[in-house]
């Protein structure tokens, strides 16, 4: 299970980012598309780490949302 942050980008597409996997970002025209795309990106990211015998970062679930 991975924490994902969703937000609307300047181009109108939804951006999905997995903070515990640096650089693991995807997008989609809808929230649902972005969620499906980030699931695929997370799977690919972790598979690549396994293939390269690299450690898989642990998920911390430490996010705070602030409106400033």
N, C-alpha and C positions, 0 to 999 in steps of 0.2 A: 504494500500500500504506500503510495506517495502523495505528498501534499502538492497541489497544483494551484497556481494563482491565475485567474482569468481577468482580463481587462480589455476594453475596447481600444484599439489602436487608432492612430490619426487617420488611417486610410479607411476606417469603418469596419475592418475585419476584427474578429476576436482573437486576442493573443493569449496563449496558454504557456506558462513557464513552470518548470519543476525546480525550485530553488536548491534542493539537495543534490541535484545532478547539474553541475555547472555547464551552462551553454545549451541545456536541453529546453528548447523553445519551439513552439509550433503555432499555427494560426488556422483560422477557418472563417468562412463567411457568416456562420452562425455559431452560437455557443456550443451546440451539439457537434458541429464539424470540428471545432477547436478541441473539444474534449476527446473525440475519436482520434484526431491527429496526434494529440500529445500522448495518448495511450500507446500508439504505435511508436512514437519517438522514444518514450521511456523504455519500451521493450527492446528497441534497437540499440539504445544507449547501453543498457545493462548487458545485452548479448555481446556487444563489442568489448566491454570490459572483461567479460568472462573469457572471450576468445583470446584476449591479450594477457590473461592471467593477472589482471589488475584488480585491486580491491573495489568492492561496490560500496559507495558511501551509504552510511546509515541515515535513515529518515529521523528527523528530530521533532517534527510537528511543533515548531516554535515560531508562529507567525502572529503578528499584531497588526490590526488594521486601524489606521488613524486617518481622520479627516482634518486637514489643517487649512 
